[in-house]
Amino acid sequence: MKSIVLAGGAGTRLWPLSLVTSKQLQPVYDKPMIYYPLTTLIESGIRDILLISTPVDTPSFQKLLGDGSRFGIRLSYCVQQKPEGLAQAFTLGDRFIGQDNVCLILGDNLFSGFTEIPSACQRFTSGGTVFGYEVSNPQRYAVVNFDPAGKPLEIIEKPTHPKSNYAVPGIYFFDSDVVPIARAQVPSARGELEITGVMNEYLRRGTLQVLKVGRGAAWLDSGTTSSLQEASAYVQTIEQRQGIKIGCPEEAALKQGFLTPIQLKRQFDDGTIPSCEYRSYLERLVA
């Protein structure tokens, strides 16, 4: 399984913050936003990752994350000259995907306690898998319509009158057929290649699985100023109360065996990770 992190876009919902830096580089409590989806991928056992961003912001991501080796992963980059919808990630990443299965995750989505994601990644073989997450305001999201037996019928983008409260979070698993499917999409009224079109094509083929997420899992979209603050408050509360970190790629890499304690300690010794609260947490992990 490979993965694409989509971290492009204009970030207009975060203006004027987005005048300073990319939306996905904004702080969510004590870490850059991009750390959270990156950690989700590592927790799922994925280590071959393509990050897509803008011409202006790609160098900043390269400075922050490098080639991924300090997390025990392989990280490459692709420049998105113009944002033209979520499904564009598959056409931009076609050579990277090749004949492999791929996970697309949005760079402004934060997942916590979402055990369904690693489980779905490990079980995935073909077709498509997405999640249904119950929300109180489904009009803001892509919503899954189900038949009385619970079978998904259609996915509607931001419906005025939603027929269910199950939104699709910003993480998707597809086989390599996603590339020609994405290429075949016709731009929507807003001129974008919509991810809903891709999901609905897999539904039409009878190969899309929608997994309903149980209680206890947190999904936060930190793409607006209000939701960014809410995400920071959530992370702060959990971290201070439980003494653990959310969105810590080094910790996830240690648990997956992508990094050894010795390799992490070298990053302390050579100054890659300077003396700070974040390092103190990592030092406790390898003490």
C-alpha positions in Angstrom: 0.0 0.0 0.0 1.3 3.5 -1.0 -0.2 6.8 0.1 -0.7 10.3 -1.2 -1.0 13.2 1.2 -2.9 16.1 -0.5 -1.5 19.3 1.1 -2.2 21.9 -1.7 -5.0 24.3 -2.2 -5.2 28.0 -1.6 -6.4 27.8 2.0 -8.9 30.6 1.5 -11.0 29.5 4.5 -8.0 30.3 6.7 -7.3 33.7 5.3 -5.4 35.8 6.4 -3.4 33.0 8.2 -2.9 31.3 4.8 -1.1 34.4 3.6 1.8 33.5 5.9 2.1 29.8 5.2 0.3 26.7 3.9 -2.8 25.6 5.7 -1.2 22.2 6.4 1.8 23.9 8.1 -0.4 25.8 10.6 0.1 24.7 14.2 -2.4 22.3 15.7 -1.5 22.8 19.4 2.2 21.7 19.5 2.8 20.3 16.0 2.4 21.3 12.4 -1.0 20.2 11.0 0.7 17.8 8.5 2.2 15.7 11.4 -1.3 14.4 12.1 -2.2 12.7 8.8 1.4 11.6 8.4 1.1 9.8 11.8 -2.1 8.2 10.7 -0.4 6.7 7.7 2.6 5.4 9.7 0.2 3.9 12.3 -1.4 2.1 9.3 2.0 0.6 8.3 2.4 2.8 5.2 5.9 4.0 4.5 5.9 4.9 0.8 4.3 8.4 0.7 3.9 11.1 -1.9 3.1 14.6 -0.7 1.3 16.9 -3.2 1.5 20.7 -2.6 1.8 24.1 -4.3 4.9 25.5 -6.0 5.2 28.0 -3.2 4.7 25.6 -0.3 6.5 22.5 -1.5 10.0 23.7 -0.4 8.6 24.4 3.1 7.3 20.8 3.4 10.7 19.5 2.1 12.5 21.6 4.8 10.1 20.2 7.5 10.0 16.6 6.5 13.0 15.9 4.2 13.0 12.6 2.5 11.2 11.0 5.4 14.2 9.0 6.6 14.1 10.5 10.1 10.7 8.8 10.5 11.7 5.6 8.8 9.6 6.3 5.7 10.2 7.2 2.0 8.7 10.6 1.2 8.6 12.1 -2.2 7.0 15.3 -3.5 4.8 16.4 -6.4 3.9 20.0 -7.3 0.3 20.9 -8.0 0.4 23.9 -10.3 -3.4 24.5 -9.8 -5.9 22.9 -7.5 -8.5 21.2 -9.5 -10.3 18.9 -7.0 -9.4 16.0 -4.7 -9.4 13.4 -7.5 -6.6 15.3 -9.2 -4.3 13.7 -6.7 -4.6 10.4 -8.5 -3.8 11.9 -11.9 -0.8 13.8 -10.6 0.4 10.7 -8.7 -0.2 8.1 -11.5 3.4 7.2 -11.9 3.9 7.0 -8.1 0.8 4.7 -7.8 1.7 2.4 -10.7 -0.1 -0.9 -10.1 -0.2 -0.6 -6.3 -3.1 0.1 -4.0 -3.2 3.6 -2.7 -4.5 5.6 0.3 -5.4 9.2 -0.2 -5.5 11.3 3.0 -6.2 15.0 3.2 -3.5 17.1 4.9 -6.0 19.1 7.0 -7.8 16.0 8.5 -6.9 14.8 12.0 -7.9 11.3 13.2 -7.6 10.1 16.8 -8.7 6.7 18.2 -9.7 5.8 14.7 -8.7 2.1 14.9 -10.8 1.3 11.8 -8.1 3.0 9.6 -5.1 0.6 10.3 -7.5 -2.3 10.3 -8.9 -1.4 6.9 -5.5 -0.8 5.5 -4.2 -4.2 6.6 -7.3 -6.0 5.1 -7.5 -4.0 1.9 -7.1 -6.0 -1.3 -9.0 -4.4 -4.2 -11.9 -2.0 -5.0 -12.4 0.9 -2.7 -12.9 1.5 1.0 -14.1 4.6 2.7 -15.6 5.4 6.1 -19.0 6.6 7.3 -18.7 9.0 10.3 -21.8 10.2 12.0 -22.0 14.0 12.2 -24.6 16.6 13.4 -24.1 18.8 10.3 -23.9 16.5 7.3 -24.6 19.4 4.9 -21.0 20.4 5.1 -19.7 17.0 3.8 -20.0 14.2 1.3 -22.8 12.1 2.7 -23.5 8.4 2.2 -27.1 7.4 1.4 -28.0 3.8 2.5 -30.8 1.5 1.7 -32.9 0.0 4.5 -30.5 -2.9 4.7 -27.6 -0.6 5.2 -26.1 -1.0 1.8 -24.6 2.2 0.4 -26.5 3.6 -2.6 -24.9 6.9 -3.4 -22.6 9.6 -2.1 -23.8 13.1 -2.4 -21.5 16.2 -2.0 -22.8 18.7 0.5 -26.5 17.8 0.1 -29.1 20.5 0.9 -31.4 17.8 2.4 -29.1 14.9 3.5 -30.8 11.5 3.8 -28.3 10.3 6.4 -25.9 11.8 9.0 -22.9 9.7 7.8 -20.2 11.9 6.3 -17.1 10.5 4.5 -13.9 11.6 6.2 -10.8 12.7 4.2 -9.2 9.3 3.9 -9.8 6.8 1.1 -8.4 3.5 0.0 -8.5 2.5 -3.7 -6.8 0.0 -6.0 -4.9 1.2 -9.0 -8.1 1.4 -11.1 -8.5 4.8 -9.4 -6.1 6.4 -11.9 -8.2 5.8 -15.0 -11.4 6.4 -13.1 -10.1 9.8 -11.9 -9.0 10.6 -15.5 -12.5 9.8 -16.8 -14.2 12.3 -14.4 -15.8 15.4 -15.9 -15.1 18.6 -13.9 -18.1 19.6 -11.7 -19.8 23.0 -11.9 -17.1 24.4 -9.7 -14.5 23.2 -12.2 -13.1 20.4 -10.1 -12.5 16.6 -10.3 -14.7 15.5 -7.4 -13.7 12.6 -5.2 -17.5 11.8 -4.9 -17.4 11.0 -8.6 -14.6 8.5 -8.0 -16.4 6.9 -5.1 -19.7 6.7 -7.0 -18.0 4.9 -9.9 -16.7 2.3 -7.5 -20.2 2.0 -6.1 -21.6 1.6 -9.6 -19.1 -1.3 -10.1 -20.2 -2.8 -6.8 -16.6 -2.6 -5.4 -16.9 0.2 -2.8 -17.1 -0.7 0.9 -18.3 1.9 3.4 -17.3 1.1 6.9 -19.4 2.8 9.6 -17.2 4.2 12.4 -18.2 3.4 16.0 -18.3 5.8 18.9 -15.0 7.0 20.5 -13.2 7.9 17.3 -12.4 11.5 16.6 -12.3 13.1 13.2 -11.5 16.8 12.9 -11.3 18.9 9.8 -9.0 21.7 10.7 -9.4 23.7 7.5 -11.2 26.8 9.0 -10.1 29.1 11.8 -12.8 27.8 14.1 -12.1 24.1 13.4 -8.3 24.8 13.7 -8.9 26.2 17.2 -11.2 23.3 18.1 -8.5 20.8 16.9 -5.8 22.5 19.0 -8.0 22.5 22.1 -8.8 18.8 21.6 -5.2 17.8 21.2 -4.2 20.0 24.2 -6.8 18.4 26.4 -5.9 14.8 25.6 -2.2 15.4 25.8 -2.2 17.2 29.1 -4.7 14.9 30.7 -3.2 11.6 29.6 0.4 12.5 29.1 0.5 11.1 25.6 0.9 12.8 22.2 -1.5 12.7 19.3 0.1 13.1 15.8 3.6 12.1 16.8 5.2 10.4 13.7 8.4 9.4 15.6 6.4 7.5 18.2 4.3 5.8 15.5 7.4 4.9 13.6 8.9 3.3 16.8 5.8 1.2 17.3 5.8 0.1 13.7 9.5 -0.8 13.7 10.2 1.8 11.1 12.7 3.4 13.6 14.8 1.8 16.3 15.4 3.5 19.6 19.1 3.8 18.6 18.2 5.6 15.4 16.0 8.1 17.3 18.6 8.7 19.9 21.1 9.6 17.1 18.7 12.4 16.2 19.1 13.8 19.7 22.8 13.5 19.6 23.3 15.2 16.2 20.9 18.0 16.9 18.2 17.0 14.4 15.7 17.2 17.3 16.9 20.0 19.6 16.2 20.3 23.3 12.5 21.1 23.8 9.3 19.7 25.2 8.7 17.5 22.2 12.2 16.0 22.5 11.6 15.4 26.2 8.6 13.3 25.4 10.5 11.3 22.8 13.3 10.7 25.2 10.9 9.1 27.7 9.8 6.7 25.0 13.3 5.4 24.5 14.7 5.7 28.0 
